[in-house]
Structure formats: structure tokens, C-alpha cells
């Protein structure tokens, strides 16, 4: 049976999978959700004998039901190939008291590669299926990692162009250099004078602007998104949770049906939401541990039921989590509200108008799958150093937030359930923060000198993604005020020729 996608803000708006991928965002700023969550087919033991690509097909075919088998296998096989530096695509390693799921073996050394390697293929296939002749403009806001992964995925892809907005002073030096050195005639990278929430709000506003849509259409363009608000980003992320369970099963570390915990460093809520979808599909998951940094809006929400973005925005050493508006939480709110689009719309209007909303006691019961906590900057650095001193294993700042929160969870609950921590980025992507934690005496060195020092300490080969940008020229140097984002999009599309620097 074909799966239909519905808007979280309008019960009458529906789409096929390919239509939802093409649109990116639903009307009124809503997100697309499947009208039912499909169940995994067959036994998990059967899946444990499969490759990552085969598991990807078994999961994604249940969500992308208007794709033919040939179309979907083409997308999967094109995405998960030699772009990843390990044949397994994702590595699973045991260190200290947990397993670390290394999701950073793709071209840009962050977990976003797991979905953004396949999204261009899903999108261009969707365009063909729906007879789209316009050029597709990928419009994206990034807190650091999505931008580069999307740029790498869409660079020079025929029929597309990509525009990435990032907070000029809100990403790591390595993250920024990865983006501003990006090659590709169809790529545009723009820094904004503001934070990630400003960038994300600006992008959502443009998606919801009918006049802008008409103007673009007249010029032969239409928007789509590479952010995790696009269901084409979310579905591929479900795969690696199923793969992880199958992998542990194949190693004999667990028995079929045994439940495991997942700890996920969380900003925009997409990655942990994918784990929630995997659980609802029948994957034996006990607790979903939501790890926040000092921008702990999600920690407060899970403790109180009140989502409140009215607080100071803090720049931390884990910038991909420096977010106060977690867009994908809306999908969970929609489910908790009984899939009532009107109720969800009311909550989102409160968030927009007042900066907060409070869910009902009945809805809070729907969040029992989750445990939330946060790690301070000091706790994050301490965890990087402690794990290195114990095991020689070096993790990045985001993974360290998750690892520190897991230790808090252990202390608070005593739960010894087998636990997997999502390791979302290579430590090489946040070298300065990592090296300040491990060996602070080296903090006076340049970023690339610290890269070499990290190699000396870890013994892990310096990724090509880092070596490639050592001497790469800066190709994108545009910076604008947040109010000028729309003008910059029109300029990139050739509709106007003004530029703000």
C-alpha cells in the first residue's frame, strides 16, 4: 500500500513521497510526515546478514513507496559507494562503557553525509517522476555540517543549484573553510550576521512566500530543501539505527528482541527523531537519550513540557547543536497531539508569536521514550580528555556532549542496558576545541598545525576532507544581514544583480 505524506499544519494537504521530497516544506511552514509508520518486514536476524546498502533498501522501500525498486536501488548504490572511507559505511566501536556509532566516514566527515549523499539522487529521481522542468534550487540553513555535506552532494548536479546560509561567527574554522572553498558552478555560500536560528527562520520564511515562489517559477526555478525538514533527509537517517542493531546482532553482542539505548547529540531534533521512527517500526529500542549542550532548550522541554526559546543564545564548542528552535520536534508534537494538524498549528503559532508553548499532561506521556539532559562546556572538554586518557580514543565535541550526558543518565538511573552513542563528526572537524581539551599547551598553534598534532595523538589518518582544504582558495566570500537573505537568493538565481558584503 502506498504511503501518503501529510502536512503537520494542514490536514487537507497531502503528497506522495517524491512530491514531499521535491517540495521540502509543506504549506504554512508545515513538515511532511507519513500517514502511518510502517513496520520492519521479516526478522532482525535476516537483516543482520545484510550489507548497509541492502538494509537501506529494506527500510527506505517502506517509506518511498512511489519509487520503483530499480529507482531506489540506483539512488542507494550511487550514494553509498567509495565516497565513504570504510566498506561498512558506518563503523561501530566499543570504548569504555558504550558503543560508538561512527557516522563520519563520508566525504565531509560528519553524520550529515549519511543522508545528504543520497538526497541529490532522491531529488533528481523525484523531479523526473513528476515531470519537473524547472531548475531545483536547494535552499538550506546550516549550523555547520549540513552546509558542506549538501554542497558536496549537489555540486554540479544537473538541473539543480544550491544556496547555503550559515552564521558567519557561529561555526568552527574548519567548518567555515570547508564551505567557502567549495567548488561547483551551481554552489552559493553566504554568511549571515546572525545565528543559526536567524538563518533557519529566514529560509522557512522564503519557502512560505507565495510571491517569491511565483517570481522564481517565472524565471524557471523552484525551491527544495536539504535540511532535515525534508523527509528525504529524515528517512535515510532511520537506516543507520536499524543497521546498528543488525550489526550488534551479527556480532553476537545482543540477542534478537533484546532492547538497546541510543544516545544522540541533538540540535534540530532530526537525528534522534529518526531513531524514534526506527523504534516505532519495531526496532527493539529502550530509551532515546537526547543530549543537549548549554543551549538546553530540549532538556528543559523534556523536564517541564514547556518549549521556550526566550533565552540567551550561547556559542559553544559544539556549534552544530547551537540551536534554540528545533524544527523537527514539530513532527513529534504532531504525533503527540493525536496527529491533529490544527492543534499542532496552534502550538507552532504560539512559538512564533510568543517564543514558547506548553504541551498538555496527556501529550507529555507520549514523550516517555525520551530522556533529556545536557553537558556544559567544561563537562564536554572533561569527557574528551577522560575518554582519551582511558582508551586512547578521541571524540569530537558533539559526541562528547552525548557521552557526558550518557554518564549522567547512568548515574541517575543505574540502567545497564546496552547503549550506542551516535558519534556525529570526526574530531578533525573540531580540531581546536578537541586539542584544547586533550593537550591545552598546544592551543597557540594554527588550526592545521593542530590537525597534525591530533594525528600524532590519535594515530587516525587525516581525512581527505581536511587535507583538501589546507591550500584550497576561498571561492565564496559573501556576507549579508539576515534581512537581506531573500535578495541574495534572487541574486544567486540571476533575478537581481545586487550584492551585499
PEJOZI-V251396 format. One record per backbone hydrogen bond with DSSP energy under -1.0 kcal/mol. CO is the residue of the C=O (numbers start at 0). NH is the residue of the N-H. E is the energy in kcal/mol with one decimal. If there is no record, write none. Layout:
BEGIN
co,nh,e
CO,NH,E
CO,NH,E
END
This chain:
BEGIN
co,nh,e
3,34,-2.8
4,14,-1.9
5,32,-2.3
9,12,-1.6
12,6,-1.7
14,4,-3.0
15,19,-2.6
16,20,-2.3
17,21,-2.1
18,22,-2.5
19,23,-2.2
22,24,-2.3
26,29,-1.9
29,25,-2.4
30,7,-1.8
32,5,-2.9
42,46,-1.3
43,47,-1.8
45,48,-1.1
46,49,-2.1
50,54,-2.4
51,55,-2.6
52,56,-1.8
53,57,-2.1
54,58,-2.1
55,59,-2.9
56,60,-2.2
58,61,-1.1
59,63,-2.9
62,64,-1.0
63,66,-1.6
67,71,-2.5
68,72,-2.7
69,73,-2.1
70,74,-2.1
71,75,-2.4
72,76,-2.9
73,77,-2.1
74,78,-1.5
75,79,-2.6
78,80,-1.4
80,83,-1.9
85,88,-1.9
87,89,-2.3
90,101,-3.0
92,99,-3.7
94,97,-1.8
97,94,-2.5
98,420,-3.5
99,92,-2.4
100,422,-2.4
101,90,-1.3
104,84,-2.6
105,108,-1.1
108,425,-2.2
109,112,-2.0
110,113,-1.8
111,115,-3.1
112,116,-1.6
114,118,-1.7
117,121,-2.3
118,122,-3.0
119,123,-2.5
120,124,-2.0
121,125,-2.1
122,126,-2.3
123,127,-1.8
124,128,-2.2
125,129,-1.6
126,131,-2.6
127,130,-1.3
134,221,-1.8
135,160,-2.2
136,223,-2.2
137,162,-3.3
139,164,-2.7
144,148,-2.1
145,149,-3.0
146,150,-2.7
147,151,-2.8
148,152,-1.9
149,153,-2.5
150,154,-1.6
153,156,-2.4
156,159,-1.6
158,135,-2.7
160,137,-3.4
161,187,-1.8
162,139,-2.5
163,189,-3.0
164,141,-2.3
165,191,-2.6
166,169,-2.2
171,175,-2.7
172,176,-2.3
173,177,-2.5
174,178,-1.6
175,179,-2.8
176,180,-1.2
178,181,-1.8
179,474,-3.2
179,475,-1.5
183,186,-1.6
185,161,-2.8
187,163,-2.8
189,165,-2.0
190,479,-2.6
191,167,-2.4
191,193,-1.6
194,198,-1.8
195,199,-3.2
196,200,-2.6
197,201,-2.2
198,202,-2.2
199,203,-2.5
200,204,-2.2
201,205,-1.8
202,206,-2.1
203,207,-1.5
205,208,-1.2
208,212,-2.0
209,213,-2.2
210,214,-2.2
211,215,-2.7
212,216,-2.6
213,217,-2.2
215,220,-2.5
216,219,-1.3
219,134,-2.9
221,136,-3.3
223,138,-2.7
226,229,-2.3
229,232,-2.3
229,233,-1.4
230,234,-2.3
234,237,-1.1
237,241,-1.5
238,242,-2.9
239,243,-1.6
240,244,-1.9
241,245,-2.4
242,246,-2.7
243,247,-2.5
244,248,-2.2
245,249,-2.4
246,250,-1.7
247,252,-2.2
248,251,-1.1
254,257,-2.6
259,285,-2.8
260,419,-2.4
261,288,-3.2
262,421,-3.0
263,290,-2.3
267,327,-2.1
268,272,-1.3
269,273,-1.9
270,274,-1.2
271,275,-1.8
272,276,-2.4
273,277,-2.1
274,278,-2.1
275,279,-2.4
276,280,-1.5
277,282,-2.2
278,281,-1.6
280,39,-2.4
282,284,-1.9
283,259,-1.7
286,261,-2.1
287,370,-2.3
288,263,-2.6
289,372,-2.0
290,265,-3.1
291,374,-2.1
293,295,-1.6
294,296,-1.1
295,299,-2.2
296,300,-1.7
297,301,-2.6
298,302,-1.5
299,303,-2.3
300,304,-3.1
304,358,-2.5
306,356,-1.9
308,310,-2.0
317,320,-2.1
318,321,-1.7
320,322,-2.1
324,326,-1.3
325,328,-1.6
326,329,-1.6
327,330,-1.2
328,332,-2.6
329,333,-2.6
330,334,-1.7
331,335,-2.8
332,336,-1.9
333,338,-2.2
334,337,-1.6
339,343,-2.3
340,344,-2.7
341,345,-1.9
342,346,-1.9
343,347,-2.5
344,348,-2.2
345,349,-2.0
346,350,-2.1
347,351,-2.1
348,352,-3.0
349,353,-3.1
349,354,-1.1
354,308,-2.7
356,306,-2.9
359,363,-2.0
360,364,-1.1
362,365,-1.5
363,366,-1.5
364,367,-1.2
366,369,-2.0
368,287,-2.8
370,289,-3.3
372,291,-2.2
375,379,-2.3
376,380,-2.2
377,381,-2.4
378,382,-2.0
379,383,-1.8
380,384,-2.3
381,385,-2.9
382,386,-2.4
383,387,-1.9
384,388,-2.7
385,389,-1.9
386,390,-2.5
387,391,-2.3
395,399,-2.0
396,400,-1.8
397,401,-1.8
398,402,-2.6
399,403,-2.7
400,404,-2.3
401,405,-2.3
402,406,-1.8
403,407,-1.6
404,408,-2.6
405,409,-2.6
406,410,-2.1
407,411,-2.4
408,412,-2.7
409,413,-2.4
417,260,-2.8
418,98,-2.4
419,262,-2.6
420,100,-2.9
422,102,-2.4
423,110,-3.0
425,428,-2.0
426,429,-1.2
429,433,-2.4
430,434,-3.1
431,435,-2.2
432,436,-1.3
433,437,-2.1
434,438,-3.0
438,441,-2.1
439,442,-1.7
441,444,-2.2
445,449,-2.3
446,450,-1.5
447,451,-1.6
448,452,-1.8
449,453,-2.6
450,454,-1.9
451,455,-2.0
452,456,-2.1
453,457,-2.8
454,458,-2.5
462,465,-1.3
462,466,-2.1
463,467,-2.8
466,469,-1.0
477,190,-2.5
479,192,-2.1
480,483,-1.9
481,484,-1.2
483,487,-1.9
484,488,-1.9
485,489,-2.2
486,490,-2.3
487,491,-2.5
488,492,-1.8
489,494,-2.7
490,493,-1.5
END
